[in-house]
């Protein structure tokens, strides 16, 4: 199988890299905190590198899943960056949710070295990563995507090329815009049910089978009713993503009034101390209001 590198072993990257190793690829990992890379090697075998450049050396494909634009730049560029260790004709696949602007910047920097760049943000959360059923939305050249898709399927339920460089990130923005409104609507429905003295579980059992049904409803209503908010994507990261959406909307002229409003609701959750709660914690904000 392929010789690969994976950069970034957070709640998403750790299991994603594990699926690659389980698919019998030869995987070298890098993480800013070396202890986490050591833990991954202990769990999955494979190899550990102390810099992105060292991890990328000899790899036909390098995958990344880090935090934000600056984190991505830091693992790609510079003397110790992955691009410095990659050979012409190899492929860099970025699973981080970042701006389309930094994607295009790094696509251009990679092209100067003869390296292909595929932006491939993911949706499905920690559970999707652990179970290997992520949705992966990609941008980049068709030939590069075709090569990457064969590897990505180790942790994907669906993987699609949407268009040229940046199209994957734009699609992820659509995903986050849609989720923001859905979670707020679900939170309001559950809050209303509580105030009306209804059994929230019975309510969801009925309405989830009709037009109101959604992934968020099916997978989050029980933990929301149980006041458990440590089951997925953190509010701090959601605000980062929604900020990217809103900034991009300012550039392309899109109107996102609901997204802007829900972003402020998440700011309220942060003020409640819920920056690390999962995104379904919008219900906590409504409960705090009385």
BELDA-V871629 format. One record per backbone hydrogen bond with DSSP energy under -1.0 kcal/mol. NH is the residue of the N-H (numbers start at 0). CO is the residue of the C=O. If there is no record, write none. Layout:
NH,CO + NH,CO
This chain:
3,25 + 4,60 + 5,27 + 6,62 + 7,29 + 13,9 + 15,11 + 16,12 + 17,13 + 18,14 + 19,15 + 20,16 + 21,17 + 22,18 + 23,20 + 24,19 + 25,1 + 27,3 + 28,46 + 29,5 + 35,32 + 36,32 + 37,33 + 38,34 + 39,35 + 40,36 + 41,37 + 42,38 + 43,39 + 44,40 + 46,26 + 48,28 + 52,79 + 54,50 + 55,51 + 56,52 + 58,55 + 59,2 + 61,90 + 62,4 + 63,92 + 64,6 + 71,67 + 72,68 + 73,69 + 74,70 + 75,71 + 76,72 + 80,77 + 81,74 + 82,75 + 84,81 + 88,113 + 89,86 + 90,59 + 91,115 + 92,61 + 93,117 + 94,63 + 102,98 + 103,99 + 104,100 + 105,101 + 106,102 + 107,103 + 108,104 + 109,105 + 110,106 + 111,107 + 112,109 + 113,110 + 114,109 + 115,89 + 117,91 + 118,138 + 119,93 + 122,134 + 127,123 + 128,124 + 129,125 + 130,126 + 132,127 + 133,154 + 134,122 + 135,157 + 136,120 + 137,159 + 138,118 + 139,162 + 144,140 + 145,141 + 146,142 + 147,143 + 148,144 + 149,145 + 150,147 + 151,147 + 152,148 + 153,150 + 154,151 + 156,133 + 157,133 + 159,135 + 161,137 + 166,163 + 169,165 + 170,166 + 171,167 + 172,168 + 173,169 + 174,170 + 175,171 + 176,172 + 177,173 + 178,174 + 179,175 + 180,176 + 181,177 + 182,178 + 183,179 + 184,180 + 185,181 + 186,182 + 187,183 + 188,184 + 189,185 + 190,186 + 191,187 + 192,188 + 193,189 + 194,190 + 195,191 + 196,193 + 197,192 + 202,198 + 203,199 + 204,200 + 205,201 + 206,202 + 207,203 + 208,205 + 209,206 + 212,209 + 217,213 + 218,214 + 219,215 + 220,216 + 223,219 + 224,220 + 225,221 + 226,223 + 227,222 + 234,276 + 235,274 + 237,233 + 238,234 + 239,235 + 240,236 + 241,237 + 242,238 + 243,239 + 244,240 + 245,241 + 246,242 + 247,243 + 248,244 + 249,245 + 250,246 + 251,247 + 252,248 + 259,255 + 260,256 + 261,257 + 262,258 + 263,259 + 264,260 + 265,261 + 266,262 + 267,263 + 268,264 + 269,265 + 270,266 + 271,267 + 272,269 + 273,268 + 276,273 + 277,228 + 278,232 + 280,277 + 281,278 + 282,279 + 284,280 + 285,281 + 286,282 + 287,283 + 288,284 + 289,286
